[in-house]
Amino acid sequence: MEMPDLYAELGVEPSATVEVIISAFRRQVRELRPDTRVDARTAERFGQLRSAYETLRDPIRRAAYDQTYERTYRGPAESSQAPVPPWPPRRFVVVLGTTAPEPPLRAGPVRWEPYR
């Protein structure tokens, strides 16, 4: 399965800042109008845009995607950086995909007690 080019889906350059990515996502969503168009093609396209946006706006996910992007789309000859040596071994593993939603915050009544 070929990895999609998330930068092309949002219509931005790989060197784009987070602000440019947010702006491009909002522009594309305004063009799609997923709140008024309710068809399978729009829902699929919106899902692709949302997935690309969530990956590229998060610095950790974007760094992991950029590593595979360099190998997949640019190749070693076109890469602007020297290849990363295999040592030291990586300490963190990043899994791309959806994350579980966080539970809502709950706050109960506050009880004030006199200071003793």
C-alpha positions, 0 to 999 in steps of 0.5 A: 500500500502506497503512503499518500502525500499529505503535503500535496493533499493539503496543497502546501510545501514540505517546509510549510509552517504550522500556521500555513498548514492550518490556513490551507486546511481551513481553506480546503474545508471551506471549499468542500463544505462538508456541513452542507454536502452530504455525499460519499465523495465529500465525506471521503475527501474530508476524511483524507484532509482531516487525517493529513491535517492531524498528522502535519500539525502535530510536531511528533507525528510530522517528524515521523512522517517526514522521515518516511516522506524523504525516503518515499517521495524525494529519494536519497539523491534529492534529500536536502539532509545527509542520511541519518546514521543508524546509531544511536538507536531511536528511543521513541516509537511513533505510531501514525493513526487515530488516537483515543479521545481524552475523557472529559474533565470533571470537577465537583463542588469545592468544599472550603475548610477553615485553616487549622 
